[in-house]
Each structure stands twice: as C-alpha cells, then as structure tokens.
Amino acid sequence: MLLALLRAIGLVGVGFILVAYFANQQRWLSSEDWRFPAANLFGSLLILASLIVEWNTPSVVIEICWIAISVYGLFNRPRTD
C-alpha cells in the first residue's frame, strides 16, 4: 500500500514538472514567473519522496540538483515592484 501511494506521489511530481515545462514552451508560463521554479521544486520533492522506497542513486542525485536549482530560481528571480 505504501509503495503504491509513493509511486502515485512520484507520478504527480512528474506531472507538475512536465506541465510547467510544457507551459513554458508554449509561452503560457514564463521562466521568470515564480510559479515555474515553484512547480519544479514541488514536483522534484514529490519524485524524491517516491524514491525513498525504490532507491535509485542517479535519480536521487538529479532530483536534489533540480531542487537546488529551483530554490535558487525562486530566490534569485527578477523582482518586479
């Protein structure tokens, strides 16, 4: 049951990342918009949670890097006042 739940959580995370990337490619969501790195951060955290039960070191490394880049993007994005 836990395995199935965490797999589903991971798939939701994949969905967040893919939708954000597709929206960016369609120019519906700018990479300058805070929602773009936020969606990537949230998606990566969900994927990372799913890797707890089915460990895959390369996947964990890429998700940690994706999280770090997303956090950087959230805190270093252009400010509009």
KOLDO-761623 format. One record per residue (C-alpha): residue in three letters; x, y, z. Coordinates in nm, 3 decimals. Example, Ala and Ser with C-alpha at 12.3 -4.5 7.8 and 13.67 -1.06 7.14 Angstrom:
{residu=ala; xx=1.230; yy=-0.450; zz=0.780}
{residu=ser; xx=1.367; yy=-0.106; zz=0.714}
***
This chain:
{residu=met; xx=0.000; yy=0.000; zz=0.000}
{residu=leu; xx=0.276; yy=0.246; zz=0.095}
{residu=leu; xx=0.471; yy=0.157; zz=-0.218}
{residu=ala; xx=0.170; yy=0.223; zz=-0.441}
{residu=leu; xx=0.099; yy=0.554; zz=-0.264}
{residu=leu; xx=0.458; yy=0.674; zz=-0.302}
{residu=arg; xx=0.462; yy=0.571; zz=-0.668}
{residu=ala; xx=0.145; yy=0.776; zz=-0.722}
{residu=ile; xx=0.303; yy=1.072; zz=-0.540}
{residu=gly; xx=0.608; yy=1.043; zz=-0.766}
{residu=leu; xx=0.389; yy=1.039; zz=-1.076}
{residu=val; xx=0.210; yy=1.353; zz=-0.959}
{residu=gly; xx=0.553; yy=1.512; zz=-0.922}
{residu=val; xx=0.640; yy=1.413; zz=-1.278}
{residu=gly; xx=0.314; yy=1.573; zz=-1.387}
{residu=phe; xx=0.400; yy=1.903; zz=-1.216}
{residu=ile; xx=0.738; yy=1.921; zz=-1.387}
{residu=leu; xx=0.605; yy=1.824; zz=-1.730}
{residu=val; xx=0.312; yy=2.065; zz=-1.717}
{residu=ala; xx=0.540; yy=2.351; zz=-1.608}
{residu=tyr; xx=0.788; yy=2.274; zz=-1.886}
{residu=phe; xx=0.514; yy=2.242; zz=-2.149}
{residu=ala; xx=0.354; yy=2.567; zz=-2.032}
{residu=asn; xx=0.693; yy=2.735; zz=-2.058}
{residu=gln; xx=0.747; yy=2.603; zz=-2.410}
{residu=gln; xx=0.402; yy=2.724; zz=-2.511}
{residu=arg; xx=0.483; yy=3.063; zz=-2.359}
{residu=trp; xx=0.190; yy=3.032; zz=-2.121}
{residu=leu; xx=0.426; yy=3.041; zz=-1.822}
{residu=ser; xx=0.744; yy=3.242; zz=-1.824}
{residu=ser; xx=1.053; yy=3.107; zz=-1.655}
{residu=glu; xx=1.067; yy=3.449; zz=-1.488}
{residu=asp; xx=0.734; yy=3.377; zz=-1.315}
{residu=trp; xx=0.775; yy=3.242; zz=-0.961}
{residu=arg; xx=0.531; yy=2.961; zz=-1.040}
{residu=phe; xx=0.775; yy=2.797; zz=-1.283}
{residu=pro; xx=1.054; yy=2.719; zz=-1.032}
{residu=ala; xx=0.789; yy=2.653; zz=-0.764}
{residu=ala; xx=0.625; yy=2.384; zz=-0.979}
{residu=asn; xx=0.966; yy=2.231; zz=-1.050}
{residu=leu; xx=1.055; yy=2.237; zz=-0.680}
{residu=phe; xx=0.727; yy=2.079; zz=-0.574}
{residu=gly; xx=0.747; yy=1.816; zz=-0.848}
{residu=ser; xx=1.104; yy=1.724; zz=-0.759}
{residu=leu; xx=1.019; yy=1.692; zz=-0.390}
{residu=leu; xx=0.735; yy=1.454; zz=-0.476}
{residu=ile; xx=0.959; yy=1.246; zz=-0.702}
{residu=leu; xx=1.225; yy=1.237; zz=-0.431}
{residu=ala; xx=0.965; yy=1.114; zz=-0.181}
{residu=ser; xx=0.881; yy=0.826; zz=-0.416}
{residu=leu; xx=1.249; yy=0.731; zz=-0.434}
{residu=ile; xx=1.258; yy=0.658; zz=-0.061}
{residu=val; xx=1.108; yy=0.313; zz=-0.115}
{residu=glu; xx=1.262; yy=0.240; zz=-0.456}
{residu=trp; xx=1.610; yy=0.388; zz=-0.425}
{residu=asn; xx=1.789; yy=0.486; zz=-0.744}
{residu=thr; xx=2.104; yy=0.687; zz=-0.677}
{residu=pro; xx=2.123; yy=0.868; zz=-1.015}
{residu=ser; xx=1.757; yy=0.969; zz=-0.984}
{residu=val; xx=1.810; yy=1.094; zz=-0.629}
{residu=val; xx=2.110; yy=1.299; zz=-0.744}
{residu=ile; xx=1.921; yy=1.461; zz=-1.032}
{residu=glu; xx=1.622; yy=1.542; zz=-0.810}
{residu=ile; xx=1.844; yy=1.701; zz=-0.546}
{residu=cys; xx=2.009; yy=1.910; zz=-0.819}
{residu=trp; xx=1.666; yy=2.002; zz=-0.960}
{residu=ile; xx=1.554; yy=2.107; zz=-0.612}
{residu=ala; xx=1.866; yy=2.321; zz=-0.561}
{residu=ile; xx=1.823; yy=2.492; zz=-0.899}
{residu=ser; xx=1.454; yy=2.554; zz=-0.830}
{residu=val; xx=1.526; yy=2.707; zz=-0.489}
{residu=tyr; xx=1.794; yy=2.924; zz=-0.650}
{residu=gly; xx=1.543; yy=3.032; zz=-0.915}
{residu=leu; xx=1.284; yy=3.121; zz=-0.653}
{residu=phe; xx=1.521; yy=3.337; zz=-0.453}
{residu=asn; xx=1.714; yy=3.495; zz=-0.741}
{residu=arg; xx=1.441; yy=3.578; zz=-0.985}
{residu=pro; xx=1.397; yy=3.934; zz=-1.110}
{residu=arg; xx=1.190; yy=4.145; zz=-0.875}
{residu=thr; xx=0.904; yy=4.348; zz=-1.013}
{residu=asp; xx=0.774; yy=4.619; zz=-0.783}
***
